[in-house]
Every structure is written in C-alpha cells, then in structure tokens.
Amino acid sequence: MDLLGTIVAANPCPPLPLQVKRRDLRSDKDIDGFANTHHVLMQAYVHAMQRDCVKDNAQREKTQTELTCVLQSAFCDPSNDSEKLYNSCTTFTRAYLHAFMPNRPVMDARFASYDDVASDTYANNPIIRSACEHLAGLKFYDEGGERTYDAILEPLKTMPFSQVLSKYAEVHTTRSIDIPSITEIVE
C-alpha cells in the first residue's frame, strides 16, 4: 500500500470531490455524498494489480501518460482561471479512471460543481484538506526540503480552493521549466 500511496501522491491532479451515492444501513436509504478521488484511484490501482493483465496495464499507462501531459499543459496555460483548471481536473480524472476499464462504457463520474467548492477551505472540507496536503507534498518534494512540509502547508490552510488551484498551476509551471516531462523520463 505504501507504493500505491506514493503513486497517487505523485498524481499531478489534486484530490477532487467525486459525487457518490451511499446506502445508509440504518435507514436503508440512499445518501448523496462525495468521495475523495485519490482514494478512488488507489482502489483502481489495487484492482489493476489484482487483474495483472500486461496488455491492459500497458495501454492504461500509455493513456494515463498522455492525459497527464494534457493536464500539465492546462496548468501551464496562463489564460486558464481556477474554474477552467477545475474543469480540466475533472475531465482528466474522469478519463484517468476510465483508463483502468477501457473496454467498458465511459463511467458517469460527476463532481461537485466549481461554485460549490471554490470557496471551501482546509478547515471546512476534508477533500480540500487533502488537496492542500497533496499540494504541500508536491512543493516539499520540488523544493528538496528547503522548507518543512508544515511551513509549506500552513498558508494553504486559509486559502479558498480556487486559490489552491492557482497554486497548483504555479507548481506545474515551475515543473514544466525545471523538471523533465514524463515523456522525457520514459524515453
């Protein structure tokens, strides 16, 4: 599981609120809610590992690498505001998840609307908290430990999610200049 956590932590996309229906066993009613997409990704990786199909995994990896390059470009485009970035992230995540099941119909993955989460912060939304922690981890890694993780995370705690998305764009823009792209590493 540590390896899976590392793979998901390296995902360029922040955790997003994926709409889900849950069955409340006490009331026997469906309840609408949201799941953290990074948790869903971890489960998708577990299932892919259990299937252990070399052909499917090779195709999934190729597709996910291409999707990652597209998302990287969206983050590096200065004309994209935080709402466009959020929409790029939801499109990326939907397609990334579909890459685990390419022979099935595209799943109906719905996300919280941008307006519903744009002003959420670390303190009032656990998925936004995960996004802030994910971003702090990316920045900590990129800086090589110049600052502590907590020093990086602290200012993110008070930012609305819309601003956190802009900080993701800053990280990805820096990465596109300073860090080789995934295609350069693979080739």
C-alpha positions as CSV (number, residue, x, y, z in Angstrom):
1,M,0.0,0.0,0.0
2,D,2.9,2.4,0.6
3,L,3.8,2.1,-3.1
4,L,0.3,2.9,-4.1
5,G,0.2,5.9,-1.8
6,T,3.4,7.1,-3.5
7,I,1.9,6.7,-7.0
8,V,-1.2,8.5,-6.1
9,A,0.7,11.2,-4.2
10,A,2.7,11.8,-7.4
11,N,-0.5,12.3,-9.4
12,P,-0.5,15.9,-10.8
13,C,-4.2,16.4,-10.2
14,P,-5.5,17.4,-6.8
15,P,-8.0,15.2,-5.0
16,L,-11.5,16.2,-6.1
17,P,-14.9,15.7,-4.7
18,L,-16.5,12.8,-6.7
19,Q,-20.2,12.5,-6.3
20,V,-21.3,9.2,-4.8
21,K,-24.4,7.5,-3.5
22,R,-24.1,5.6,-0.3
23,R,-26.6,3.3,1.3
24,D,-27.3,4.1,4.9
25,L,-27.7,0.7,6.5
26,R,-29.6,2.2,9.5
27,S,-32.3,3.9,7.5
28,D,-31.9,1.8,4.3
29,K,-31.9,5.0,2.2
30,D,-29.5,6.3,-0.4
31,I,-27.5,9.3,0.7
32,D,-25.7,11.6,-1.7
33,G,-22.2,12.5,-0.8
34,F,-18.7,12.9,-2.1
35,A,-15.6,10.7,-2.2
36,N,-12.0,11.8,-2.5
37,T,-10.8,10.9,-6.0
38,H,-7.4,10.0,-4.7
39,H,-9.0,7.2,-2.6
40,V,-10.9,6.0,-5.6
41,L,-7.6,6.0,-7.6
42,M,-5.9,3.9,-5.0
43,Q,-8.7,1.3,-5.3
44,A,-8.5,1.4,-9.1
45,Y,-4.8,0.6,-8.9
46,V,-5.4,-2.2,-6.5
47,H,-7.9,-3.8,-8.9
48,A,-5.5,-3.3,-11.8
49,M,-2.7,-5.1,-9.8
50,Q,-5.1,-7.9,-9.0
51,R,-6.1,-8.4,-12.6
52,D,-2.4,-8.3,-13.6
53,C,-3.1,-8.1,-17.3
54,V,0.1,-6.9,-19.1
55,K,-1.7,-5.7,-22.2
56,D,-4.3,-3.8,-20.3
57,N,-1.7,-2.2,-18.0
58,A,0.5,-1.1,-20.9
59,Q,-2.5,0.5,-22.6
60,R,-3.6,2.2,-19.3
61,E,-0.1,3.5,-18.6
62,K,0.1,4.9,-22.2
63,T,-3.3,6.6,-21.9
64,Q,-2.6,8.0,-18.5
65,T,0.8,9.4,-19.5
66,E,-0.9,11.2,-22.4
67,L,-3.7,12.5,-20.1
68,T,-1.0,13.7,-17.7
69,C,0.7,15.7,-20.4
70,V,-2.7,17.3,-21.4
71,L,-3.3,18.3,-17.7
72,Q,0.2,19.6,-17.4
73,S,-0.5,21.9,-20.4
74,A,-3.7,23.1,-18.9
75,F,-2.0,24.0,-15.6
76,C,0.7,25.8,-17.5
77,D,-1.7,27.9,-19.7
78,P,-1.8,31.4,-18.1
79,S,-5.2,32.1,-19.7
80,N,-6.8,29.4,-17.6
81,D,-8.5,30.7,-14.5
82,S,-9.2,28.5,-11.5
83,E,-12.6,27.4,-12.8
84,K,-11.1,26.3,-16.1
85,L,-8.4,24.5,-14.1
86,Y,-11.1,22.7,-12.1
87,N,-12.9,21.6,-15.2
88,S,-9.6,20.4,-16.7
89,C,-9.0,18.4,-13.5
90,T,-12.5,16.8,-13.6
91,T,-12.0,15.9,-17.2
92,F,-8.6,14.5,-16.5
93,T,-9.8,12.4,-13.5
94,R,-12.8,11.0,-15.4
95,A,-10.6,9.9,-18.3
96,Y,-7.8,8.7,-16.0
97,L,-10.3,6.5,-14.1
98,H,-11.7,5.2,-17.4
99,A,-8.3,4.1,-18.5
100,F,-8.5,1.4,-15.8
101,M,-11.5,0.0,-17.7
102,P,-11.1,0.9,-21.4
103,N,-13.4,-1.8,-22.7
104,R,-16.4,-0.6,-20.7
105,P,-18.6,2.4,-21.3
106,V,-17.2,5.7,-20.0
107,M,-18.3,6.0,-16.4
108,D,-20.7,8.6,-15.3
109,A,-18.3,10.3,-13.0
110,R,-19.8,13.5,-11.6
111,F,-18.0,16.1,-9.4
112,A,-19.1,18.8,-7.1
113,S,-19.7,21.9,-9.1
114,Y,-16.9,24.5,-9.1
115,D,-19.2,27.0,-7.4
116,D,-19.9,24.6,-4.6
117,V,-16.2,24.1,-3.8
118,A,-14.4,27.2,-4.9
119,S,-14.6,29.0,-1.6
120,D,-14.2,25.8,0.6
121,T,-11.0,25.7,2.7
122,Y,-8.9,23.3,4.5
123,A,-10.9,23.7,7.7
124,N,-14.4,23.0,6.3
125,N,-14.0,20.4,3.6
126,P,-11.9,17.1,4.1
127,I,-11.3,16.7,0.3
128,I,-10.0,20.3,0.1
129,R,-7.8,19.5,3.1
130,S,-6.4,16.5,1.1
131,A,-5.8,18.8,-1.9
132,C,-3.9,21.2,0.3
133,E,-1.8,18.4,1.8
134,H,-1.2,16.9,-1.6
135,L,0.0,20.3,-2.9
136,A,2.2,20.8,0.1
137,G,3.8,17.4,-0.6
138,L,4.4,18.3,-4.2
139,K,6.0,21.6,-3.2
140,F,8.1,19.9,-0.5
141,Y,9.4,17.4,-2.9
142,D,10.2,20.0,-5.6
143,E,12.0,22.3,-3.1
144,G,14.1,19.4,-1.9
145,G,13.4,20.1,1.8
146,E,14.3,23.8,1.8
147,R,11.3,24.4,4.0
148,T,9.4,22.0,6.2
149,Y,6.3,20.4,5.0
150,D,4.3,22.2,7.8
151,A,5.8,25.5,6.7
152,I,4.5,24.9,3.1
153,L,1.1,23.7,4.3
154,E,0.3,26.4,6.8
155,P,-0.5,29.2,4.3
156,L,-2.6,26.8,2.2
157,K,-4.9,26.2,5.1
158,T,-6.5,29.6,4.9
159,M,-6.8,29.7,1.1
160,P,-10.1,29.0,-0.7
161,F,-9.9,26.1,-3.1
162,S,-10.0,28.4,-6.1
163,Q,-6.7,29.9,-4.9
164,V,-5.2,26.4,-4.1
165,L,-5.9,25.5,-7.8
166,S,-3.9,28.6,-8.8
167,K,-1.0,27.4,-6.6
168,Y,-1.2,24.0,-8.4
169,A,-0.8,25.9,-11.6
170,E,2.3,27.7,-10.2
171,V,3.8,24.3,-9.2
172,H,3.2,22.8,-12.6
173,T,4.5,25.8,-14.5
174,T,7.7,25.6,-12.4
175,R,7.9,21.8,-13.0
176,S,7.5,22.3,-16.8
177,I,10.5,24.5,-16.8
178,D,12.7,22.9,-14.1
179,I,11.7,19.2,-14.1
180,P,11.8,16.9,-17.2
181,S,8.4,15.9,-18.5
182,I,7.1,12.4,-18.1
183,T,7.7,11.7,-21.7
184,E,11.4,12.8,-21.4
185,I,11.8,10.4,-18.4
186,V,10.1,7.5,-20.2
187,E,12.0,7.9,-23.4
